[in-house]
Amino acid sequence: MNLPGGSRRDAEDAGRFFAQSGRTWTSQMVQMYQFFLEGHGMSVAAKKKTAVVVGTGAGGAMMAKELQGRYQVTILEKGGEFRPFSLSVERMAKLRPSGLFFDERMIRMLIPNMLVEKTRDMIMVRGIGLGGTTTLATGNAVRYDGALRQIGIDLDEQFDELYQELPITTDHQKHWTKTTRKMFRLFERMGLDPVVTPKLMDADQCIGCGHCAIGCRHDAKWDTRQLVDEAVSFGAELMTGTEVTDLEITGRQVSAVHARTVRGKRVFHPDLVVLAAGGLGTPVILERSGIVCRKTLFADPVLCVAGPLEGLRQDRQLLMPFISQQDGYILAPYMDYLSFFFNKDWRLPMRDMASIMIKLADEEKAASAGKGFTSR
Ligand SMILES: Cc1cc2nc3c(=O)[nH]c(=O)nc-3n(C[C@H](O)[C@H](O)[C@H](O)COP(=O)(O)OP(=O)(O)OC[C@H]3O[C@@H](n4cnc5c(N)ncnc54)[C@H](O)[C@@H]3O)c2cc1C
């Protein structure tokens, strides 16, 4: 634990540490107790239970942060550091006519942390690396749990805590470009009831480069790397480049976690295991461990429709600055890099295109199999 030992000054330091840490009340109390024990020369390490958290995306990072203290947490992450897209989109776009970009899976050459898998009809995108898919997400913090409420699941308390803890804002509106404002008014005129999107971000850092989904380089967009950093500063161990292959199950308990690294295989025997390898990664681990998963998966199908509009410069605006929620679908301005590079019909320069995302409500019809999600 990165806390000092037992003098009064140390206790004051610890008080400040907790005040600044933003951790929940329970985990603060547990750490306060540990601090007290350490201050009196008692070893906490010997008493502490251990936990392994698999994945550093939305699920894993939050769990690691919350558990560290109550448990000694080891975080196992398959990928490495996240690296945002750092080349010039305009220069790369000049290579489009060469036919170099013929398969979406090649996006990894440009953005190593973006993994694209294909079925017959769909491509699926996820993030592999520190921060998981949140590094490639659009940063929308929109609450859509109405259907859960209808079946009796009330998440008000959890959302209240999240709203306290995360930097959720609509302040980006004050930096909107003329184009964004124009599009908003157009949506209003068409009776589409646009709503400014609450975003996980520091709006003052945003320069409107439009790169939200290929990696924010300006520390404007929040992602779960911040939670991982917090967990590590509280004492968690982070192991990147560590792919969990399967779990060893004895009776009804997980007795070991098997992983592979470049240096060879590793086996962990924690008291608690949190599997948060994502909707496509977790079923693979479960199936390899002998736990059969249902062949259904809820996905988030997205279709981007673009048209010519000279000099619009939609490429220089925040992605999804506002949304229009309709029955069964959502509309929002969104310049899609995958379509731009890999869809042969998207021939115009990005600056001269208008692109709208249609996000469809899904049904549980997709199939997940041994190596992940295979058909639809
Ligand atoms: C393009 C895009 C935009 C999105 N925009 C938004 C948005 O604006 N707002 C929103 O709320 N949601 C958004 N989402 C969805 C959101 O990102 C995901 O719902 C969320 O990240 C899922 O969290 P997770 O922890 O389940 O998985 P992930 O975030 O995918 O994390 C899984 C982690 O597990 C690791 N992993 C995988 N396999 C293994 C293994 N075998 N061993 C060890 N580690 C492993 C991965 O590297 C990754 O770090 C978006 C998704 C995409 C693809």
The ligand as an ORCA input file, in Angstrom:
! r2SCAN-3c Opt
* xyz 0 1
  C     -16.557      2.480    -31.293
  C     -17.256      2.355    -29.965
  C     -17.787      3.484    -29.352
  C     -18.435      3.352    -28.120
  N     -18.932      4.480    -27.527
  C     -19.534      4.394    -26.327
  C     -20.016      5.560    -25.669
  O     -19.891      6.656    -26.189
  N     -20.614      5.413    -24.468
  C     -20.760      4.181    -23.860
  O     -21.310      4.110    -22.755
  N     -20.320      3.061    -24.457
  C     -19.692      3.141    -25.659
  N     -19.216      2.016    -26.260
  C     -19.366      0.745    -25.559
  C     -18.349      0.620    -24.398
  O     -17.058      0.969    -24.843
  C     -18.352     -0.819    -23.867
  O     -19.683     -1.149    -23.507
  C     -17.460     -0.998    -22.632
  O     -16.146     -0.581    -22.895
  C     -17.478     -2.469    -22.243
  O     -16.691     -2.628    -21.104
  P     -16.050     -4.037    -20.756
  O     -15.226     -3.870    -19.533
  O     -17.131     -5.056    -20.733
  O     -15.131     -4.420    -22.018
  P     -13.921     -3.648    -22.684
  O     -13.973     -2.190    -22.401
  O     -13.887     -4.091    -24.095
  O     -12.665     -4.229    -21.921
  C     -12.272     -5.574    -22.026
  C     -10.807     -5.656    -21.608
  O     -10.419     -7.019    -21.488
  C      -9.153     -7.206    -22.128
  N      -9.097     -8.625    -22.522
  C      -9.805     -9.252    -23.489
  N      -9.520    -10.568    -23.506
  C      -8.612    -10.754    -22.507
  C      -7.931    -11.914    -21.998
  N      -8.140    -13.130    -22.522
  N      -7.038    -11.751    -20.983
  C      -6.815    -10.515    -20.442
  N      -7.447     -9.402    -20.866
  C      -8.340     -9.522    -21.878
  C      -9.179     -6.221    -23.290
  O      -7.877     -5.910    -23.755
  C      -9.857     -5.020    -22.624
  O      -8.941     -4.225    -21.922
  C     -18.565      2.092    -27.493
  C     -18.038      0.962    -28.124
  C     -17.387      1.089    -29.338
  C     -16.828     -0.151    -29.984
*
